[in-house]
Amino acid sequence: MAAPKKVGILTAGGLAPCLSSAIGGLIERYSEIAPDTEIICYVGGYKGLLLGESIVVTPEMRAQAHILHRHGGSPIGNSRVKLTNVKDCVKRGLVKEGENPQKVAADQLVKDGVEVLHTIGGDDTNTAAADLAKFLHENDYELQVIGLPKTIDNDVFPIVQTLGAWTAAEEGAKYFRNIVGEHSANPRMLIVHEVMGRSCGWLTAATARYYREKILGDREFAPGLGLTEKRLDVHAIYIPEMEIDLEAEAVRLKAIMDEVDCVNIFVSEGAGLESIVKQMEARGEEVPRDAFGHVKLDAVNPGKYFGSKFAEALDAEKNMVQKSGYFSRAAPSNIDDLRLIKSCTDLAVQCAHEGESGVIGHDEDQRGVLRAIEFERIKGGKSFDIDQPWFEELLAAIGQPKGKKLEAGH
């Protein structure tokens, strides 16, 4: 097939350390092999598409695309917009009363003459784009949609590794490298490091692993002066996929507190969420949710929940909860993610030339081959496998018993 005449790019959902680089990679690759293809970027994700707000990528912008690899965030902006949530779209002024957001978005793509839409986002972002393509097909307009899987949770099925997750783990570990020093600011100090991950504990586990192996493992200590490895170590890891025996853990962690005068806990923001929500509902409290129906984790605050529970049980003199999510998700991509992004953006442009749609990723069900995965197979909320040897070794190294494996949704 011939190169597309015009392509659109948008980023949507939360941030991840890959968005800026993925935009840059797409622009660079089109400039290399199809310089005549016109590129526009919708401002603010689906919000910009609904409002018809876009940027035309000029030759000067193409020449600057390499700069995007050194930055985090998304230069073209993100938004959390669900096209099928009509009420929310009307409330936010994105469509008028009585309008169908899907049709408004589809009409804008037709008006702009976009033949290929590159969506950089999670499962909601990419499946929404697939729905748009289906809507347009039924109305005699063919739109190719090629998604790139962005999420620091690494929880999109059947993709082996999502863009930005490796960087987020490294940055979260760097964040904790400084936060852990607070153990010396107060006797009997409890530090809770809350890591992003609504239903998947991969990022929490990977962050703890990176911290212990790459940061703590490279440090020197002075035990005689109180600078010991154990005081700076991770003492507990709690994730949504693993049962947490609070009473048994309180006993284990109190022994550590008595020994080294501090305890450091890594917890996923979705760990214990179900029980917290049940307690709120039992008290008659309203559980705040976003446009997608997800519980607003900042309002529910699992980190605070675990902090208060353990602070009392451990006789902690001070309890500090620190969240690394916004620090880590806005970072520029590290070298591992840059390599992954490059391979994915190159294949995305190739698929655009070959008329193929799907989400670009290493397919778990196809021996890990990098390909355009069918949209109907894309699904979020993939659980982290706690039976992986590296995670079992991590728990054993910190002396934490492996909890019972929980099914997805618990």
Secondary structure as UniProt FT lines:
FT   STRAND          6..11
FT   TURN            17..18
FT   HELIX           19..33
FT   TURN            35..36
FT   STRAND          38..42
FT   TURN            43..45
FT   HELIX           46..51
FT   STRAND          54..56
FT   HELIX           59..63
FT   HELIX           65..70
FT   TURN            75..76
FT   TURN            83..84
FT   HELIX           86..91
FT   TURN            92..93
FT   TURN            97..98
FT   HELIX           101..112
FT   STRAND          116..121
FT   HELIX           123..137
FT   TURN            138..140
FT   STRAND          144..150
FT   TURN            152..153
FT   HELIX           165..179
FT   HELIX           180..185
FT   STRAND          189..195
FT   HELIX           202..210
FT   HELIX           211..215
FT   HELIX           216..218
FT   HELIX           223..225
FT   HELIX           229..232
FT   STRAND          236..238
FT   TURN            240..241
FT   HELIX           246..260
FT   STRAND          262..268
FT   TURN            269..272
FT   HELIX           273..282
FT   TURN            283..284
FT   TURN            291..292
FT   HELIX           297..300
FT   HELIX           302..313
FT   TURN            314..315
FT   STRAND          318..323
FT   HELIX           325..329
FT   HELIX           335..354
FT   STRAND          358..363
FT   HELIX           364..366
FT   TURN            367..368
FT   STRAND          369..373
FT   HELIX           375..377
FT   TURN            386..387
FT   HELIX           389..398
FT   TURN            408..409
//
